[in-house]
Amino acid sequence: MRKQAQLASFGARCLSLALWAAVALGLALPAQAQQPEAPSTTKSDTVTQDTAAAPPIPADPQPDNSPEAMFPHFKDTRFWLSGQANFIFQTHPPFHADYSGKNSLSPNYEKATSRVMTLYTGVRLDNSTELLVDIEEAGGAALSTGLGLAGNTDLDIVRNPLLSKEPYLGRGMIHKVFALSKDKVENQRSWLSLFEELPRRRLEIRFGKFSMPDFFDINSIGSDTHLQFINWTTDNNGAYDYAADTRGYTVGVTADYEDRNWGFRFAEALMPKVANGIDLVWKPWQAHAENFEYELRHGLIPKKSGVVRLLAYTNSANMGIYRDAVEQFEDHTAPQPESIPEITNHPWHITRKYGFGVNLEQNLLPNLTAFARFGWDNGKTESFAYTEVDQTFAEGLGANGAWWHRKQDRAGIAFVSNAIKKDHQTYLADGGLGFLLGDGNLNYGRENILESYYTAHVWRGIYLGPGLQHIVNPGYNRDRGPVLVPSFRAHIEF
């Protein structure tokens, strides 16, 4: 097993080095992608809190419902400057709880307001290369400091309230396009791509600092806390424990091959030192993450457009094993015996976690789209970077306001069911603490979430939106809840 792990690690290092070499070579080559003379009049349909605008579903004509900005953007195709501010107020009334632990959602009345403000900038260096830099500030508060739920109710929260409130570099990356065909397709310019046209068949390389959901597991109606859903496991695959620091970013390289109706992307990225940690391990030959996604732009319903995305990932990091932690606790053999099992009570070692996901989009009517996600991971290894979910299923509907003659409005409803594996359950039932969960005991049940929202365009770039979430078995615990969480969102697009 050790030899196989060494071979897998060596293969990952070789692939990573090959990608970096391709980037370096690409920057030295002449420009490959040509740009048109006239600027495009279309924009991306979706902008997310830390994700890319999802590719639009082809066919089925859609109205132009791009988010309206308060100020006009640069028309020069070489530059990009925009911004956003997102404020989410949430509260919950008292709810039933037989007991509470250190990492529980408080059963008492709470309220909290989060904020995320981002300045997006970019410059096209030549016809195939661009530099993209985002400056971000995140702050405010989270209900129970973000603890007690696998499907947390606000994806904008900062999970560590002790982090600095100063602005920080959100993204900083080089984007290089290699043309593999002469024919072009229109590209919807956004803060993640300034090109107005791209080769129909192409290879895109990016390297630098980014968020993995910028490019993986996105869809057009369930990936955007600005205008759509806000629960962690509605906007993302909860079982996708993607490489990220506390703020949701990592450093790495991506390769994306795109053809007419399909695409395939790969990413190699750094992992954090500890679960939910802000510091990354700068030794990719030890701690690293590989991500793979195949995308087929084809509907499941005849004559209706849709997209199917298949995801796989593997993480190697200093992660604990739930069964080992429980056995050490029960046998009193831990290096430092504790009164509860402790997943971090082990020397530095590299373990592996892997998982899979399916992400579906399907147009039902010109202004109504359905989506579904399924996610699974091996569950024996410590939840480390995103949230404590080992299996998830989500389904929902997103409607565009053009249906009722308000094309800038949006509405949606979704149901999510999350679960964890037996070893993870036993660890929490014995009083163990994860980086999000730990009620001191556990009467296990699936965590089920129903979420709805409405986003109304008020004036220019100002959007207001009420929302409601109903959570059964918060933190997988039948002895607590249910919880009702109303919310109100104010979003400004600059």
TASULMO-V134004 format. One record per backbone hydrogen bond with DSSP energy under -1.0 kcal/mol. NH is the residue of the N-H (numbers start at 1). CO is the residue of the C=O. E is the energy in kcal/mol with one decimal. If there is no record, write none. Layout:
NH:CO:E + NH:CO:E
This chain:
5:1:-2.4 + 6:2:-2.4 + 7:3:-2.4 + 8:4:-2.6 + 9:5:-2.6 + 10:6:-2.6 + 11:7:-2.6 + 12:8:-2.3 + 13:9:-2.2 + 14:10:-2.4 + 15:11:-2.3 + 16:12:-2.5 + 17:13:-2.8 + 18:14:-2.3 + 19:15:-2.1 + 20:16:-2.4 + 21:17:-2.4 + 22:18:-2.2 + 23:19:-2.2 + 24:20:-2.4 + 25:21:-2.6 + 26:22:-2.7 + 27:23:-2.2 + 48:51:-1.1 + 65:63:-1.2 + 70:493:-3.0 + 79:76:-1.2 + 80:122:-2.0 + 82:120:-2.1 + 84:118:-1.9 + 85:492:-2.1 + 86:116:-2.6 + 87:490:-2.7 + 88:114:-1.9 + 89:488:-3.2 + 90:112:-3.0 + 91:486:-1.6 + 92:110:-1.8 + 95:107:-1.9 + 98:479:-2.4 + 103:438:-2.1 + 104:101:-1.4 + 110:92:-1.7 + 112:90:-2.5 + 114:88:-2.4 + 115:139:-1.8 + 116:86:-1.9 + 117:137:-2.9 + 118:84:-2.2 + 119:135:-3.1 + 120:82:-2.6 + 121:133:-2.0 + 122:80:-1.7 + 123:131:-2.3 + 124:78:-3.2 + 125:129:-1.6 + 126:129:-1.7 + 130:175:-2.2 + 131:123:-2.9 + 132:173:-2.6 + 133:121:-2.1 + 134:171:-2.5 + 135:119:-2.2 + 136:168:-2.9 + 137:117:-2.5 + 139:115:-2.1 + 141:113:-2.5 + 145:142:-1.9 + 146:143:-2.0 + 147:144:-1.9 + 148:436:-2.6 + 152:150:-1.2 + 155:230:-2.1 + 157:154:-1.3 + 163:160:-1.8 + 168:136:-2.8 + 170:134:-2.1 + 172:209:-1.9 + 173:132:-2.4 + 174:207:-2.3 + 175:130:-2.8 + 176:205:-3.1 + 177:128:-2.6 + 178:203:-3.0 + 180:201:-2.5 + 185:198:-2.7 + 187:196:-3.2 + 190:193:-2.7 + 193:190:-1.3 + 198:185:-2.4 + 200:183:-2.5 + 202:258:-2.0 + 203:178:-2.1 + 204:256:-2.8 + 205:176:-2.9 + 206:254:-2.0 + 207:174:-1.7 + 208:252:-2.3 + 209:172:-2.4 + 210:250:-2.1 + 214:211:-2.4 + 215:212:-1.9 + 216:212:-1.7 + 228:224:-1.9 + 232:152:-2.5 + 234:231:-1.1 + 235:231:-2.3 + 236:232:-1.3 + 240:237:-1.9 + 241:239:-1.2 + 242:240:-2.2 + 245:249:-2.4 + 248:245:-1.6 + 250:210:-2.8 + 252:208:-2.5 + 253:268:-2.4 + 254:206:-2.8 + 255:266:-2.8 + 256:204:-2.6 + 257:264:-3.1 + 258:202:-2.3 + 259:262:-2.9 + 263:295:-2.2 + 264:257:-2.5 + 265:293:-2.5 + 266:255:-2.7 + 267:291:-1.9 + 268:253:-2.5 + 269:289:-2.1 + 270:251:-1.9 + 273:279:-2.6 + 276:384:-2.4 + 277:274:-2.0 + 281:271:-2.9 + 286:283:-2.8 + 287:283:-1.7 + 288:316:-1.7 + 289:269:-1.9 + 290:314:-2.6 + 291:267:-2.1 + 292:312:-3.0 + 293:265:-2.1 + 294:310:-2.4 + 295:263:-2.9 + 296:308:-3.1 + 297:261:-2.9 + 298:296:-1.6 + 304:301:-2.2 + 307:361:-1.8 + 308:296:-2.8 + 309:359:-2.4 + 310:294:-2.7 + 311:357:-3.0 + 312:292:-2.4 + 313:355:-2.1 + 314:290:-2.3 + 315:353:-3.5 + 316:288:-2.9 + 317:351:-1.8 + 319:317:-2.3 + 322:380:-2.0 + 325:321:-2.2 + 326:322:-2.3 + 327:323:-2.6 + 328:324:-2.6 + 329:325:-1.8 + 330:326:-2.6 + 331:327:-2.5 + 333:328:-1.6 + 345:342:-1.6 + 346:344:-2.1 + 351:317:-2.8 + 353:315:-2.6 + 355:313:-2.1 + 356:376:-2.8 + 357:311:-2.2 + 358:374:-2.6 + 359:309:-2.5 + 360:372:-3.1 + 361:307:-2.4 + 362:370:-2.5 + 363:305:-2.6 + 364:368:-2.6 + 365:368:-2.0 + 368:365:-1.6 + 369:398:-2.5 + 370:362:-2.9 + 371:396:-2.3 + 372:360:-1.8 + 373:394:-2.5 + 374:358:-2.2 + 375:392:-2.4 + 376:356:-2.4 + 377:390:-2.3 + 378:354:-2.1 + 382:320:-2.8 + 389:387:-1.4 + 390:419:-2.9 + 391:419:-1.8 + 392:375:-2.3 + 393:417:-1.8 + 394:373:-2.7 + 395:415:-2.2 + 396:371:-2.4 + 397:413:-2.6 + 398:369:-2.8 + 399:411:-3.2 + 400:367:-2.3 + 401:409:-2.8 + 403:400:-2.0 + 404:401:-1.4 + 405:402:-1.3 + 406:401:-3.2 + 409:406:-2.2 + 410:455:-2.0 + 411:399:-1.9 + 412:453:-1.8 + 413:397:-1.9 + 414:451:-2.7 + 415:395:-2.9 + 416:449:-2.9 + 417:393:-2.6 + 418:447:-2.9 + 419:391:-2.3 + 425:421:-2.3 + 426:422:-2.7 + 427:423:-2.0 + 428:424:-1.9 + 429:425:-2.6 + 430:426:-1.8 + 431:428:-1.5 + 432:427:-2.4 + 434:437:-3.0 + 445:476:-1.5 + 447:418:-1.6 + 448:472:-1.9 + 449:416:-3.2 + 450:470:-2.2 + 451:414:-2.8 + 452:468:-2.2 + 453:412:-2.0 + 454:466:-2.0 + 455:410:-3.2 + 456:464:-3.6 + 458:462:-2.5 + 459:462:-1.1 + 462:459:-2.5 + 463:491:-3.0 + 464:456:-2.5 + 465:489:-2.6 + 467:487:-2.2 + 468:452:-2.3 + 469:485:-1.7 + 470:450:-2.5 + 471:483:-3.0 + 472:448:-2.9 + 476:473:-2.0 + 478:443:-3.6 + 480:477:-1.4 + 481:96:-3.2 + 483:471:-2.7 + 485:469:-3.2 + 487:467:-2.5 + 488:89:-2.4 + 489:465:-2.8 + 490:87:-2.7 + 491:463:-3.1 + 492:85:-2.7 + 493:461:-2.6 + 494:83:-2.8
